[in-house]
Amino acid sequence: MTTRPERTTTYDADALGWFGGPERGFGGRFMPEALVAALDELTVAWQEAMADPAFVAEFDAILREYGGLPSPLYYAERLSKKVGARILLKREDLNHTGAHKIRNVLGQALLTKRMGKTRVIAETGAGQHGVASATAAAYFGLDCTVYMGSVDTRRQALNVARMNLLGAKVVAVDSGSATLKDAINEALRDWVASVDHTAYLFGTAAGPHPFPSMVRDFCRGIGDEARAQCLEQFGALPDAIAACVGGGSNAIGLFTAFLDDEDVAIYGFEAGGEGFETGRHAATIHAGDRGVLHGARTFVLQDEDGQTIESHSISAGLDYPGVGPQHSYLADIKRATYLPVTDDEAMDAMALLARTEGIIPAIESAHAVAGALRLAAERPGQTILVNLSGRGDKDMGTAIDYFRLGEAEAGSDRQSRLGRPDVETGDPA
Amino acid sequence: MSTRTAFEKARSEDRAALVGYLPAGYPDVPGAIDALRTMVDAGCDVIEIGLPYSDPVMDGPTIQAAAQQALERGVRTADVLRTVEAVAATGTPTLVMTYWNPVEHYGVARFARDLASAGGAGLITPDLTPDSATDWIAAADEHDLDKVFLVAPSSTDARITMTTAACRGFVYATAVMGVTGTRTTTSDLAGPLVARAKAVTDLPIGVGLGVSDGDQAAEVASYADGVIVGSAFVRALLDHPDDRAAGLRALTILTEDLAGGVRRA
C-alpha cells in the first residue's frame, strides 16, 4: 500500500465535478445553495488532504492496523476449474466490518477530524454503511446519527442493534417510500441545519461534487492493491475485472486503477431484480434514462415526469434508483460495460461460491460473481478479477428464506432448494 | 402583471409583498386551484405553485405530506401547468417552485415555452444554482421568465453577488439553515442576509423563514421586500382534509392576517 499509483486518470471529473463536461456529461452539483459553502469547503479539504503525505500515511496506517488491509487477492482454483477461466477474488469480505465500506468511512471520518467537525451523519439502506459509519465514529470519537428507512429498520433489526451498540443514534425515516433514497433525503435535511459542525459521510460514490470523486479516492485502494497483487502473484494484468454496482463505490474503487489499462475489460453488474423486463429491478445504467438525483446528473430510474421510481433487488445494498455519475460516464463512453444480473442468478452464485470455495459472499458481491461466471463462458482460459466486496453473514436471513435452509434437516416435508450438497448451481451459460 | 411590478406596487404602498405557496394537486388539482385563487382574493401579491416531487430534500414534513399525497393521487407535470394557467388568469404573478429533475426530464426549453404559454411568470429553483443553470437561464431569457435563485446565510459574498446577478423577478432569501416549516421565533440570520443581498442588487428580496402569522409577517416585512409563506398555508389545508369549505375559510383568515402583517411594518 505504500506504492501509490498515479492519483489521476484520464476519466476524472473536471474542477466542478463534471465527468465528460457540463453539456452532456454526468455529475456536477444540483444542490440547495445552503449546502454549497459546505460542499466547497469539503472539496478544498479533500483535495488538500489527498495532496498531504501525512494524511495519506495516516489513512494507510489506520486501514492497515485497524481495517485489516490490504485484503488478499485469492486464486479461486476450484471455482476456476469448474467454470473454465481463472477467477481471482479480491477479498474485501475479510475487512473489518465485513466489506469494502470501511475504507470509505475511515477516510471520510479522518477528513472530518481534520476539518474540526465533531458530528457525523450517514444514510443507510440495509445498515452496512450505517454500521461502518458508527464504527468509524466510535474509532474517532465523533457523535454519530444514522438515517434509515423505517421499512429497513424493521427488516434489518440486527444492524440497528449493532449501530446502537457502537454508540450511534438511528433515526427511522417514514417519509416517501421509507427506504434508502428517503434516508438520503432526510440526512440532507439534517445537514442543511447542522452543516457548521457536522460532516455527511455519504455511503457511495454518488451525490453532488465532491462526493463521487472523494469516495472513489477513499475506495480506490481496492484496485490499487489488486492491480499490484495481480502483477506480483500472476505476472500479468487480468483480462477482465468485475464488480457489482449499486451506487458504485466498490466498483469505482476497483475500476480506477485499471481505467488507463486499455486492454483490461471492465464490467459492472447491476441488480436485475426479478428480471429487467419485469420493471422490478435496480439496473439503473442498463435502463439508460438520464436525470438528476441526490445532487448529480446520472442515470436514474424515473417515470415519464421525472419522478423517481422505486428500485427492486434481493440485495439491499444494490437497491437504489440512482448510480454514481462516473459509472454513468464510463458506460456512456463505453469504457466499461454494465449488465443486469437477476436475483436468482446472484443467489445461485452465492451458493456456488459457498460450496466450491467455502466463501459465503454478500448478495451484492454475488452479483459480481454471477457476472464473472458469464464472462468465464465468453472468455475461456482468461483471467477474471472479481471484487468480493463483502461477506454474507448479514444476508443469512435472506438466504434462509430463499433456499429454505434448515427445513430438510429439521425433517420438514419441504426440501431445501439446494437439497444435496453437490447440487448443480450457477450454470455459467 | 409581472413579478417585478407586483413588488414595485407593494413598495409604492410602503409595504412588503405577500408571497403565498401551495403545491399543485393537493387536495386534488381543482382543489388546489380553488385554494390558490382564495389566497389571491384574500391578499397574496405573488403566488408560488409547488411541483410535487418524489425526493424533496429542502421540504419539511408539512409540505412533504401534501406533495406526497398529491403524487399518490396522480398529479402530473401537465396538471401543474394547468394549475398555473388557472391561477395566472387572475392577473397575479404566478411562479412555479420546483426541484430540477422534473424540469430537466420534461425538457428545459419545452418547459419554459409551456410555462410561458400558460401565463406563468417564472421558476423558483431550490436545488439549481446559477452555476449549474446554463440551459435554464437561456430558456428563461428567451421567454422573459423570472429566474428566482436562492441565497442562504451560508452563502459567501461572492456567491450572493453571482446569484443575485443571475436572478430576475426577485431574490429568494432562505433565512434559516434548515428545511421549510413554520417556526415560533424568527431568525436572527435573516436581517443580515437581506442586507448583504441588498448591498449588491436592486432586485426585491423575498424572505422565507417559516412565517405563520401576521405578527411574524410584520417583523420580516420590516427589513424584506417580500414575505414568503408556504407551510402555514399548507397546514391550513391539511387541517381540514374532509371539509374543503372549512379549509378555504382557514386560508382566507390566514391570508388576511398575513396581508395585515405586511402592512404593519
Interface residues (C-beta under 8 A of the other chain):
Chain A: L16 P22 G28 R29 F30 M31 P32 E33 A34 L35 V36 A37 A38 S175 G176 K181 D182 N185 L188 R189 V192 A193 V195 D196 G291 V292 L293 H294 G295 R297 V300 Q302 E304 D305 G306 Q307 T308
Chain B: Y53 S54 D55 P56 V57 M58 G60 P61 Q64 Q68 L71 R76 T77 W100 N101 P102 V103 E104 H105 Y106 P126 D127 L128 T129 D131 S132 T134 F149 L150 V151 A152 P153 S154 S155 T156 R159 T163 T174 M177 G178 V179
